[in-house]
Amino acid sequence: MQAEKIQIKAEARYLRVSPQKARLVVDLIRGRKANDAIITLRSVNKGIAPAVEKVLHSAIANAQDQDENVDVDQLYVSEAYVNEGPRQKRVRPAPMGRAYRYQRRTSHIVLKVAEK
């Protein structure tokens, strides 16, 4: 029997960025080693990249807290996904006294790291 692979999770909720934009960044680091993922996030020219990097650092710290013997160099991003959060409904003025409705989207980013 194989030993179960333990995944450590970190999550950022209610981030003010659309899930579609956040997924562009999260897709880049899925399956990569943690150190490579951090380097990738620092070189990506997207506004959400620092927030994703913060979540990744949190996941690594959670792994160290849970198990003192964990090798940080062996950690990799086993799961990475972005869920849609609640939408904020807003109104924008339009010509002739009308109003256009629009939505400000929010995201929940979830990263899980595991040891190879």
C-alpha positions as CSV (number, residue, x, y, z in Angstrom):
1,M,0.0,0.0,0.0
2,Q,1.1,3.5,-0.8
3,A,1.4,6.1,2.0
4,E,-1.2,8.8,1.7
5,K,0.2,12.1,0.3
6,I,-0.6,14.9,2.8
7,Q,-1.6,18.2,1.2
8,I,-1.3,21.4,3.1
9,K,-3.8,24.2,2.2
10,A,-3.7,27.9,2.2
11,E,-6.6,30.1,1.0
12,A,-7.2,33.8,0.2
13,R,-10.8,34.8,0.1
14,Y,-12.8,37.8,-1.2
15,L,-9.9,39.2,-3.3
16,R,-11.0,42.1,-5.5
17,V,-10.1,40.6,-8.9
18,S,-12.1,38.7,-11.3
19,P,-11.7,34.9,-11.2
20,Q,-10.9,34.8,-14.9
21,K,-7.8,37.1,-14.4
22,A,-6.7,35.3,-11.3
23,R,-6.8,31.9,-13.1
24,L,-4.3,33.2,-15.7
25,V,-1.7,33.5,-12.9
26,V,-2.7,30.4,-10.9
27,D,-2.5,28.2,-14.0
28,L,1.2,29.1,-14.4
29,I,2.3,27.6,-11.1
30,R,0.1,24.4,-10.9
31,G,2.3,21.3,-10.5
32,R,5.6,23.3,-10.1
33,K,8.0,23.1,-7.3
34,A,7.4,25.7,-4.7
35,N,10.7,27.6,-5.3
36,D,10.1,27.7,-9.1
37,A,6.6,28.9,-8.5
38,I,7.8,31.8,-6.4
39,I,10.3,32.8,-9.1
40,T,7.5,32.6,-11.7
41,L,5.2,34.7,-9.7
42,R,7.8,37.4,-9.2
43,S,8.4,37.6,-12.9
44,V,4.8,37.7,-14.0
45,N,3.4,41.1,-15.0
46,K,-0.1,40.7,-13.5
47,G,-1.6,42.7,-10.6
48,I,-2.8,39.6,-8.7
49,A,0.7,37.8,-8.7
50,P,1.8,39.3,-5.4
51,A,-1.4,38.1,-3.7
52,V,-0.9,34.6,-5.1
53,E,2.7,34.6,-4.0
54,K,1.5,35.5,-0.5
55,V,-0.9,32.6,-0.5
56,L,1.9,30.3,-1.6
57,H,4.2,31.5,1.2
58,S,1.4,30.9,3.6
59,A,0.9,27.3,2.4
60,I,4.6,26.6,2.8
61,A,4.5,28.1,6.3
62,N,1.5,25.9,7.1
63,A,3.4,22.8,6.0
64,Q,6.3,23.7,8.2
65,D,4.0,24.3,11.2
66,Q,2.2,20.9,10.7
67,D,5.4,18.9,10.3
68,E,8.8,20.1,11.5
69,N,10.6,17.5,9.4
70,V,9.2,18.7,6.1
71,D,11.8,19.5,3.4
72,V,10.8,22.9,1.9
73,D,12.9,22.2,-1.2
74,Q,10.7,19.1,-1.9
75,L,7.4,20.9,-1.7
76,Y,5.4,21.4,-4.9
77,V,2.0,23.0,-5.8
78,S,-0.2,19.9,-5.9
79,E,-3.5,21.8,-6.4
80,A,-4.2,25.4,-7.4
81,Y,-7.6,26.8,-8.3
82,V,-9.7,29.9,-8.2
83,N,-13.3,30.0,-7.2
84,E,-15.7,32.8,-7.7
85,G,-16.7,34.9,-4.7
86,P,-19.7,37.0,-4.2
87,R,-20.3,39.8,-6.7
88,Q,-20.9,43.4,-5.7
89,K,-23.7,45.0,-7.7
90,R,-23.0,48.6,-8.7
91,V,-24.7,51.2,-10.8
92,R,-23.1,53.5,-13.4
93,P,-24.8,56.7,-14.6
94,A,-25.8,56.5,-18.3
95,P,-27.2,59.1,-20.7
96,M,-30.6,60.6,-20.4
97,G,-31.0,59.9,-16.7
98,R,-30.7,56.1,-17.1
99,A,-28.4,53.8,-15.1
100,Y,-26.3,50.8,-16.2
101,R,-25.8,48.0,-13.8
102,Y,-22.4,46.2,-13.6
103,Q,-20.8,43.7,-11.2
104,R,-17.5,43.8,-9.4
105,R,-16.3,40.3,-9.1
106,T,-14.4,38.7,-6.2
107,S,-12.3,35.6,-6.0
108,H,-11.2,32.9,-3.6
109,I,-7.7,31.5,-4.3
110,V,-6.8,28.0,-3.0
111,L,-3.3,26.5,-3.1
112,K,-2.3,23.1,-1.8
113,V,1.3,22.0,-1.4
114,A,2.6,18.5,-1.0
115,E,6.0,16.9,-0.6
116,K,7.4,14.8,-3.4
